[in-house]
Amino acid sequence: MTPAYAAFTERGLRLAEKLAASLPGSVTRCGHGGPALAQWTAAEFVRSDALVFVGAVGIAVRAIAPHCQSKASDPAVVVLDECGRFAVPILSGHLGGANDLARQLSALCGAVPVITTATDANGIFAVDEWAKHQNCQVLEPARIKAVSGKLLAGQTASVWSEFSIPGAAPAGVIPTQTQDAADFALTLFPAGNALHLVPRIGVLGVGCKRGTTTEQLEAAFAAFCETHGLAPACICAAASIDLKQNEAGLLAFCQAHRWKVSFYSAAQLQAAPGTFTPSHFVQSVTGVDNVCERAAVLAAGGPIRIPKQAGGGVTFALALRPYAPDWRWQHE
């Protein structure tokens, strides 16, 4: 997380600079020759993952109000008084990480973190905070309140996971045997009405013909996900052979999804560990018998989860990065 700090007075500016020395980010004094508060907020709300206002809560609330959209996408917002006595998260406490940021900032300046989210105030398991710490995308943010509401009412919430989660579940959280019966589920293949938490651990191996367009890749990717019931949100990176590193369609496709893409030589791909689906045609063109599966494994450092699927001149495969979820959820 890289905060953008805004201050309004000399004293507030000194505190912002002190905080930024340990938790780096841009520091701006709004007004007094600097940008207007509305201008600064509009810009930083879009490009930053955290905003820190050093001043009054009311100023911050009025500044961010026109820009708030969803807990799934809004940045973390924390307010510190200019004396550094209190740190108050006011937006995206769990998914955006504002609660954790308030604790970090408090530790730096001796402030008291004022955490007001209901689950934190009551010491109850917070499913959205847990999801963030497990590197998960929350697919249906509106369903968070159903899980939290049960726990706050003293009821149990059921969980299903396709991954092993060692240790005892938090109080009130009860494992169940099927995804259909779960209140929330940790999975790459969401189904049913649970709150779905999708680990961002997938690497998409890509093979394609020369000149393949972004539109063709998008259509093939949609078909790949639909065929396997895969949540697109699980993909965090892509990989292919170095012969494709200047393919405009592939580069634009990866950029549109904000995936880092890695390229490997035929020799590197040939040395990838594992058993792969061979193709004599691919071998004759590229010098290696399989591009997408081998590239995915090399970039992920983990096994193939979905073997190659071909169609429309595109092949995709999915490999998974190592993943070890646990039940820790509170700030320690």
Buried (B, 14 or more C-beta within 10 A) or exposed (E): BEBBBBBBBEEBBBBBBBBBEEBEBBBBBBEEEBBEBEEBBBEBBEEBBBBBBBBBBEBBBEBBEEBBEEBBEBBBBBBBBBEBEBBBBBBBBBBBBBBBBBBBBBEBBEBEBBBEBEBBEEEBBBBBBBBBBBBBBBBBBEBBBBBBEBBBEEEEBBBBBEBEBEEEBBEBBEEBEEBEEBBBBBBBBBEEEBBBBBBBBBBBBBBBBEEBBBEBBBBBBEBBBEEBEBBBBBBBBBBBBBBBEEBEBBBBBBEEBEBEBBBBBBEBBBEBEEEBBEBEEBBEBBBBBBBBBBBBBBBBEBEBBBBBBBEEBBBBBBBBBEBEBEBEBBBE
